[in-house]
Amino acid sequence: MIQLLFMVLCLEGMVAFLLMVKIGPLRELVMKCLDQVKMRKGTVLTIAGTISAILFSNFISIIKIQNKGAKIGTMTPMDQVLWRTNLLEATLMGFSLFLGFLIDRMHHYLRKLIVLRSSAGCSKKEFERLEKEKLQLNEKADKAAEEVKSSQKEIASLTEALKKVKLESDEKDKRVETAEAHVAALQKQAADLLLEYDRLLEDNQNLQNQGHGYRS
């Protein structure tokens, strides 16, 4: 029994050491083995309960041997051997249960740590992807700002050109109005000249008729 408990303690100590110190792929192998063991939770609880019962029985035996020795004043050599054996077995079983509980907690928190690291890695990749998208958006925004500035410059130049064209159009309209007024004045002057010419022709005709009258 004692040799078996020593073997169990050595095995548990080695498992705890491999969980604490990462040596190649041994930690992953131990984690997988513990996952398989935890899948058989009923068997583990049965073994732990059995060890606890034996431990409780050893404590009772130790107390009985001590009470017996107290009654007779001393313990016989056989009682001393039994007392030491029970005490050693109880100590080994106590350490075994403690190491089992410690291994269970270490496995639990290491599994959580692995999940957190994987989620942190995914979050880091997501953060890097968002940073790249942010840089791309900033570049697009800069390009769009440059295009807006160039468009504003083009609009300003076109506005100036439109103003110049409008001024030239207004000047041409004024010139056309002035020319039309000049043409209208010339037309009126020509009409007046025609009327004056007709009047002169009529006066000439009258003078010619009077000249013929004086000759006859």
Summary of the structure (lengths in Angstrom):
residues: 216
radius of gyration: 60.1
end to end distance: 184.9
largest distance: 204.6
contacts: 491
relative contact order: 0.05
helix: 94%
strand: 0%
